[in-house]
Amino acid sequence: MISVKLTVLLYVLLPAFSQDLQEVTISTPLGGLLGLRRKLLSENVYEFKNIPFAKAPVDNLRFEKPQPYGSWDNTLDARHFGPSCYQDMSGTESYLKNTNISEDCLFLNIYIPHHVSTESSKAVMVWIHGGGYSNGQTQLYDAAYLAVAGDVIVVTIQYRLNIFGFFATGNSKGNYGLWDQILAIQWVKDNINSYGGNSESVTIFGESAGAFSSGTALSEVSMGTITRFASSQVANNVGCSQSDPGKLTQCMKYVDANVLLAEGGKRFSSSFIQIPFAPVIDGELLPVQPKQLLLNSSASRFFKSLDVIIGTNTGEGSLMLDFFLNGGQNLFQFNASDHIPKRILCEVLVPDIANVVYNNNTDIAISICDNYGSASTRDQLSKDILNVYSDLAFMVPAVESLRLHTGNGKGKQFQYIFSKQSSFFTATPYPEWFDGSAHATELIYLFFLETISTDQDRALSLKLLRYWTNFAKTGDVNGVELPKWEEYDTTNEHYINLNINVTTGQHMFEDRVDFWLNDIPRILNPSSSTRTPMIQTLPTNGSHKVYRHELLISCFLLLYVVLCFFRSN
């Protein structure tokens, strides 16, 4: 499994440019809160942190859907972040002030800009953090600048991770981390008016696993294909009998959390692309495979009614490069800083993909090896090898999602590629041959503004903030003094390239998209003239009934930064 644990260089993450903190107290229908007001860009921003939206999922509530927290009696101290959800926190001491972990972690944080009132409510943006369903926390993301610069309310949420959020075996269905997200979003819908927010104008956005959590991923590697196996192995290792499914789950509820974390962190597969604990088809929240869900008529209509931004970075394959630089190159005996040899593509990566995604189809394995292994220079070959993972997991599913969204719907759709380079999110310098924008790089320009040192980078940050918040407020990214961003359609496939110099284009990486969406399906079904999905899904007899909140999650589990504009009727 490729680790997507976020590693930040040794910067001191300050609260953003200016302290000038003052305590403020507000009253809401759920109870009073003691928060903070600080000056930012000469404006006030109000912060209320560590607000509980669910009861502590411990003891008998472990491995259950979250239960609403409700109200509180005394004034709630909302000045500080709460603990992170249970996870491995090793290495985070350099950039997190609070490294505490707890199962009692289902909190959210609210950032409110100046001049807010219930009479002039503001659009709301809900941020879902990434981390491969195994790591992540809200305290890493300072949303104050986004709130002030974009004049929106930003809510950041936490959800259960790894085995605590996605244990699935016996009579435990899994997907608890997704249910946490749904309850948090429902909390926002029910309560944000009390903070000056417009509950009828809520945008959900996220990165990596958080974007997968923002409608259900069309990328097969985002689903928990070995989650039930991994869950069963952990249960066996901690002595919970599997002869009685009901007793198994009850036993697991009372195993020490540190024991579960340690056992859940073991390797359960030789695959580098499978996530051990991730969303599964549970017959309820995800009744069928994600693509089947979006091809269903009622689900499709709802999906197409939403406004969406779907985009990726040029160097999403940096996740695989990180793996190579941090031990993989020693395992397979090569020097990734020099180049990645073709044998790594054809003897390691491609067989893994063919096995996990295509049922060991050797014709597909040969085709991928030939298509991505023909570069004439070692530098280009290395880039192409990383593009295999990038294309399969992110870029091509992004295009497929956009194509599913277009036509006969009221929603708008916009595509972007982020290409600005930075080494902020890696502790190991990338080789000179790597020239892409690494996974999660765009987050610097949304949440880590204090690390930006040049006027050009600040200008790019402001463009991103304006595009994102324009979208949240109106469903359209465009605005005054912004380069025109054309809406995506299947004929022109417009996209915008976000860099210091913003450019536009059509049919992004057309040859690579065509390979996965046309050539691969022809190999899978040589006698068929009809294009088949890039990833094969198994038939199911489950219900196709789709609830509004399910598709709200399902329209966002889509990729690697996906924003979705959602208005309630």
Secondary structure by P-SEA (a helix, b strand, c coil): cccccccccccccccccccbbbbbbbbcccbbbbbbbbbcccbbbbbbcccccccccccccccccccccccccccccccccccccccccccccccccccccccccbbbbbbbbccccccbbbbbbbbbbbccccccccccccaaaaaaaacbbbbbbcccccccccccccccccaaaaaaaaaaaaaaaaccccccccccbbbbbbcccccccccccccccccccaaaaaaaaaaaaaccccccaaaaaaaaacccaaaaaaaaaccccccccccccccccccccccccaaaaaacaaaaaaaaacccccccccccaaaaaaaaaacccccccccccccccccccccccaaaaaaacccccaaaaaaaaaaacccccaaaaaaaaaaaaaaaccaaaaaaaaaaacccccbbbbbbbbccccccccccccccccccccccccccccccccccccaaaaaaaaaaaaaaaaaaaccccccccccbbbbbccccbbbbbbccccccccccaaaaaaaaacaaaaaaccccccccccbbbbbbcccccccaaaaaaaacccccbbbbbbbcc
